[in-house]
């Protein structure tokens, strides 16, 4: 009887270990990745920008998505819209308030496969406000780089309402309409290196 229990425990350890080994951890390469966004400006145009400083990990198990996860940290002060005055405003208290809230984060709670690719469900935190979001993404594939390291390439994007995260400053134009739109489109292009 003791041998049967020991055998069952051994089998469980092997199964659990093989699942843990099957998931690979990738570190996002910021030099070959981008975190971009765009928002409506004065009703008829859009302003785009990106964040220059970010880091994160992707745990990817193609055979068992339940073992996969995404975790990203973005330095809010690294925002760049190609206009220093505007960037200063965006870093200030009416927008990101980077002095109080230096990071924007996303941590997945689960990942599901869809017909179009995958969706990472998780918590997006901006300006200290956390909301559950669904982040659709596609895995373009993996490739060996010239140094022999395996790289995972992925694209993702979603649209959020900035007011949901306490970013609510606005101004009404003379002819009606608002200076800044509420919806922000986020675009992620990611290369990550297997550890």
VMD Tcl script that draws the C-alpha trace (Angstrom):
set ca {
  {0.00 0.00 0.00}
  {2.85 2.38 0.86}
  {4.49 1.59 -2.49}
  {1.28 2.52 -4.35}
  {1.08 5.87 -2.51}
  {4.73 6.57 -3.24}
  {4.21 5.69 -6.91}
  {1.15 7.97 -7.18}
  {3.09 10.85 -5.58}
  {6.03 10.25 -7.90}
  {3.75 10.28 -10.96}
  {2.13 13.54 -9.81}
  {5.54 15.16 -9.29}
  {6.68 14.09 -12.77}
  {3.46 15.37 -14.40}
  {3.62 18.70 -12.57}
  {7.33 19.08 -13.30}
  {6.87 18.37 -17.00}
  {4.15 21.04 -17.18}
  {6.36 23.57 -15.43}
  {9.25 22.80 -17.77}
  {7.02 23.10 -20.86}
  {6.42 26.83 -20.23}
  {9.24 29.08 -21.42}
  {9.95 32.46 -19.87}
  {10.74 35.32 -22.25}
  {12.01 38.77 -21.29}
  {10.74 41.67 -23.38}
  {13.52 43.31 -25.39}
  {12.76 47.06 -25.25}
  {15.19 47.85 -28.06}
  {13.13 45.77 -30.50}
  {9.68 46.40 -29.02}
  {7.31 49.34 -28.82}
  {4.46 50.51 -26.61}
  {2.46 52.99 -28.67}
  {-0.84 54.80 -28.33}
  {-3.02 57.29 -30.16}
  {-5.91 59.53 -29.12}
  {-8.29 61.83 -30.96}
  {-7.17 65.47 -30.94}
  {-9.51 68.41 -31.57}
  {-12.18 66.10 -33.03}
  {-10.71 65.69 -36.54}
  {-7.16 64.41 -36.03}
  {-5.19 61.98 -33.89}
  {-2.04 62.40 -31.83}
  {0.21 59.39 -31.36}
  {3.01 58.68 -28.96}
  {4.91 55.94 -27.20}
  {6.70 55.04 -24.01}
  {10.48 54.78 -24.16}
  {11.04 52.78 -20.96}
  {9.30 49.50 -20.18}
  {10.06 45.94 -19.16}
  {8.21 42.70 -18.77}
  {8.05 38.95 -19.02}
  {5.97 36.52 -21.02}
  {5.60 32.95 -19.80}
  {4.45 31.01 -22.84}
  {3.33 27.41 -22.99}
  {1.80 26.68 -26.37}
  {0.45 23.29 -25.22}
  {-1.10 24.50 -21.97}
  {-2.23 28.13 -22.06}
  {-3.22 27.97 -18.40}
  {0.52 27.97 -17.66}
  {1.07 31.15 -19.70}
  {1.13 34.73 -18.40}
  {2.14 38.30 -19.24}
  {3.52 40.92 -16.87}
  {4.51 44.42 -18.04}
  {5.83 47.56 -16.29}
  {5.90 50.91 -18.12}
  {7.61 54.06 -16.80}
  {4.89 56.69 -17.17}
  {7.45 59.54 -17.25}
  {8.98 58.07 -20.42}
  {5.96 59.17 -22.49}
  {6.96 60.75 -25.81}
  {4.52 62.53 -28.14}
  {7.27 64.42 -30.00}
  {6.35 67.69 -28.28}
  {8.12 68.49 -25.01}
  {5.46 70.95 -23.80}
  {2.71 68.41 -24.39}
  {4.80 65.64 -22.78}
  {5.26 67.83 -19.70}
  {1.48 68.28 -19.50}
  {0.85 64.53 -19.93}
  {3.33 63.76 -17.13}
  {1.59 66.29 -14.86}
  {-1.27 66.02 -12.39}
  {-4.07 66.41 -14.91}
  {-3.00 63.32 -16.84}
  {-0.58 60.60 -15.62}
  {0.64 62.42 -12.47}
  {3.95 60.55 -12.70}
  {5.24 61.97 -9.40}
  {2.54 60.00 -7.55}
  {2.04 57.16 -10.03}
  {5.35 56.39 -11.74}
  {4.31 53.09 -13.34}
  {1.65 51.75 -15.65}
  {1.32 47.99 -15.26}
  {-0.45 45.03 -16.77}
  {-0.58 41.61 -15.11}
  {-2.55 38.80 -16.71}
  {-4.74 36.48 -14.68}
  {-5.51 34.04 -17.51}
  {-4.95 33.54 -21.21}
  {-7.39 32.04 -23.67}
  {-7.09 30.96 -27.30}
  {-9.51 32.47 -29.82}
  {-10.07 32.07 -33.57}
  {-8.02 35.23 -34.21}
  {-5.18 34.44 -31.77}
  {-5.15 34.82 -28.01}
  {-6.59 37.08 -25.31}
  {-4.77 37.95 -22.10}
  {-7.28 38.80 -19.38}
  {-5.84 40.78 -16.52}
  {-5.45 43.96 -14.54}
  {-4.32 47.20 -16.19}
  {-3.25 49.88 -13.71}
  {-2.92 53.53 -14.74}
  {-2.66 56.43 -12.30}
  {-3.21 54.01 -9.42}
  {-6.55 52.79 -10.81}
  {-6.79 49.09 -11.69}
  {-9.33 47.74 -14.16}
  {-9.88 44.30 -15.66}
  {-9.21 44.36 -19.40}
  {-9.03 41.87 -22.25}
  {-5.89 42.27 -24.35}
  {-6.11 40.49 -27.73}
  {-2.75 39.40 -29.12}
  {-1.19 37.29 -31.83}
  {1.99 35.26 -31.70}
  {3.85 35.84 -34.97}
  {6.22 33.02 -34.12}
  {9.64 32.30 -32.72}
  {13.00 32.74 -34.41}
  {16.67 32.21 -33.54}
  {18.67 35.44 -33.59}
  {22.31 35.61 -34.80}
  {23.57 34.93 -31.27}
  {21.51 31.72 -31.04}
  {18.86 33.05 -28.65}
  {15.20 32.23 -29.27}
  {12.93 35.23 -29.73}
  {9.15 35.28 -29.44}
  {7.40 37.89 -31.59}
  {3.90 39.11 -30.72}
  {1.50 41.94 -31.58}
  {-1.28 43.20 -29.32}
  {-3.70 46.07 -29.11}
  {-6.79 47.31 -27.34}
  {-8.83 50.46 -26.84}
  {-9.49 51.88 -23.38}
  {-11.43 54.85 -22.03}
  {-8.92 57.08 -20.26}
  {-11.61 58.40 -17.88}
  {-11.97 54.88 -16.44}
  {-8.45 55.39 -15.05}
  {-8.95 58.89 -13.67}
  {-7.37 60.66 -16.66}
  {-10.22 63.08 -17.28}
  {-8.83 66.54 -18.13}
  {-10.41 68.14 -21.17}
  {-11.40 71.45 -22.72}
  {-14.33 72.32 -24.99}
  {-13.52 73.86 -28.37}
  {-15.24 77.06 -29.55}
  {-17.12 75.19 -32.26}
  {-18.04 72.32 -29.93}
  {-16.24 69.07 -29.40}
  {-13.36 68.33 -27.06}
  {-9.61 68.87 -27.30}
  {-8.81 65.27 -26.24}
  {-10.87 62.17 -27.05}
  {-11.77 59.70 -24.34}
  {-10.79 56.55 -26.24}
  {-7.10 55.67 -26.38}
  {-5.87 53.05 -28.82}
  {-2.90 51.06 -27.52}
  {-0.58 49.21 -29.88}
  {2.12 46.78 -28.72}
  {4.83 45.29 -30.90}
  {6.90 42.85 -28.87}
  {10.09 40.89 -29.25}
  {11.00 38.83 -26.21}
  {14.09 36.71 -25.57}
  {13.82 33.23 -24.05}
  {15.69 32.92 -20.78}
}
mol new
graphics top color blue
foreach p $ca { graphics top sphere $p radius 0.5 }
foreach p [lrange $ca 0 end-1] q [lrange $ca 1 end] { graphics top cylinder $p $q radius 0.2 }
display resetview
